[in-house]
Amino acid sequence: MKLGFDKAATNCNGKIWYFWKDEWMGSILLDTIQQVTIQFKHNNKKFIISVVYARCNALERLELWEKLESIAERVQCPWIIRGDFNVILNKEEKLGGLEFSPNEAIDFAAFISSDALSEVRWLGSKFTWWNGRIEEAKHKQFKNIVEENWKVDFAGNPFIEFHAKLKKVKKALSIWSKEVFGDIFQQIATIEDIIKVKEAQLEIQPSTTNRAELSKVEAKFKKF
């Protein structure tokens, strides 16, 4: 009530808190330990907001990307994803601390690309978090940056329109790919199993024939 909202709730593990007013009609689409996704209706307009608090471990974040991708498959209205992803896309987004990990960035970039997401413009400093204690002036500056960016008007935003077009293209390409090439990922998994068998055969009997068979399968794997 002190914050000016009528209601409040948390996600399943209590790490993400969200507040809303009575005139905002909402329903939870997905609630997990790293995110909560809610579909809101306000002034006869529907939109979806996903708030993220990702794990620091790259393997644990893979579960987050999969959960959000399941939402992307059925989104039919504007979708906003905000929060702490605990990963960045390039080393220019941080100063100091642990060394930038390209491998972790690849997973994040793949998630953004596969779901046809677009990064919304950001106002002010690109650095939004300080490690450890921070001075009062910096705290105030950070607070102003966050508040200003949350005021961005997404109504009629060209990014959202572009996102909708990309989703249609992605769906069409996915159908075309399966019709022409079949399930590529299943075929890759099958070839990987064959490679293991061929490697075992070569280890047991290191003949020219077995080596050639292994090379043939490896070449097929690289092609896929």
N, C-alpha and C positions, 0 to 999 in steps of 0.2 A: 504493500500500500504506500509506503514511503517513497517508492520509486515511481509512483503514479500509474501502476498497473492494477488490474482487477484480480488476475490469477497468475499462478506460477506452478511449474512442474520441473522434473528432471528426467534425464534419460535413465536407462535401466541400471547403470552403475553409479548414478549421482554425480558424474563428472561434468555434465553439461546441464546448465540451468537455462530455462527459457520463460519469458514473461509475456503476457498478452492482455489486451483489453476485451471486454465483453462483445464489442461489435465485430471483432475478428473471429470468424467461425473457422475452426481448424480441426483436422483429423490426422492422426499419426499414421504415416505410411510405412515407416521402418524405424525401429528403435534398437540400436546395438551399442556395444561398449565404446565404439569410436565415433559414433555419429547418431544424430536423430533427424529424421526427415518428416516434415509436416506440410500438408496441403492446406492452404488458407483460402478463404473466400472473404473478400472485402469489397464493398461497393459493386457487387455483382461481377467481380473479376476474380478468377482463380489463378493462383501461382503456388509454386512449391519452394520451400526453403530447407536446405540441408545444412545443419551446423556440425562442424567436424572438430574433434579433438583427437588427433591421430596418435598412435603409439610411436615411440622413438625407434623401435626395431623395424627394419625394412621388411622382414618376413611377416610380421604381424600386420603391417600396413597393407600387404597384399589382400588380406581379408576385407579391409576397408574398401579398396578399389573394386573388389568383386561385388560387395553389397551395393555400392553406389551405381555400378554398371547395371545391376538388376532393376534399379529405379529408372535409369536412362531408357531402358527398353520400352517402358510404358508411359513416359512423360508426354503429355499432350498440351502442356501450358508452360509459361515462363518458369524457368528453374534457376534458382540462385544457390550456389554452394559457397559458404564462408566458414572461416574458423582457423584453427591451428593445425596445419598438415604435417608439421615436424619434418618437412623436407622442402627443398627449393629446386628450381629448374636450372639455375646457373650460378656460378661462384660469385658473380657481381652482386648477388642479393644478400651477401653477408660480409661481415668484417671480423677477423679474428676467430677464436674458438677452434673447433675441430676442423680438419681439412675437408674441403668439399668432396663429396662422393658422387662421381658421374653415374655409377651403377644405380644408386638410389634415385637419382634424377630421371633415369631412363624409365623406371616403373611409373613415376609420377607423370612424365610426359606422355607415356603410352596410354595412361588412363584418360588424360585430357583429350588426346587425339581420337581414341576409339569412341568416346562419347560425344565427339563434335562440340566440345566446350570451348569457350573463348574467355580469356582473361579480361575482366572489366577494368577500365582505366582507374588508376590510383592517383590520388592527389597528395601532394606534399612529399616528405621523405620516403624513400623506398625501404628504409630500415624501421621496423615496427616493434622491435623487441630488444631489450637490453638484459644481459645476464647479470644476476646479482643485484645489489642495491643500486638505485638510480637517484639522481638528484631531483629535487622537487620541480625544478624548471623543466627537466627532461620528461618527468612524469606528466606535467601539464601539457607539454608539447605533444607527447604520445597520445594523450586523451583527446586533444583537439583533432589530431589526424584521424583517429578512429571514428569520432563523432561525425566529422565532415564526410568521410567516405561512406558511412552508413546512410547518409542523406541522399546518396546518388539516386536519381529517379530512373527506375527501370522501365517505366511505361513508354512504349514505343521505341525502346532502345534498339538501335540497329544490330547490336550483338545478339539480341534475342531472336530477331528475325533471321539473321545469318545462321544462328544455331539451328533453327527449324529447317532451313534449306539444307544444311549439312546433314541433318538427321535423315532427310529424304534420300539424299545422295548415298549416304552410308548404307541405308536399307536396300536400295537398288543394287549397289555394288556387292553387298552380302549375298543377295539372291543370285546375282549373275555369277559370282565366284563359286557358289555351291553347285550351280547347274553345269558350269564349265569344268571346274577342277574337283568337285566333291568336297568332302570334309577334310581340308588340308591338315588340320591339327591332329585328327585321328590317324591320318596316313603317316604323319611325322612320327607319332608315338609308335606305330607299327614298325616303321623302318628302324627306329632306335632299338626296338626289341630284336630285330633281325641282326643288327650290327653286333649286339652283345653275343648272340649265338655264333656269328661268324668269327668274332674275336676269340671266343672259347675254342672253336674248331681249329683256328690258326695256332693257338697256344698248345693245344694237344698234338697237332700235326702241322708243323710249320712248312708246308709244301708251297710250291709256286701256284698251284691251283687254288688253294685256300686263301693265299694272299691276294690273288686276283679277284676272287669272289668278294672278299672284304672291301677291296678298293672300289669295286663296282657298286656295292651297296652304299659306301661312304659318298661316292660321287652323286648317287641318287638323292641322298640326304641333303647334300649341299644344294642341289638343284631345287628341292622343295623349300 
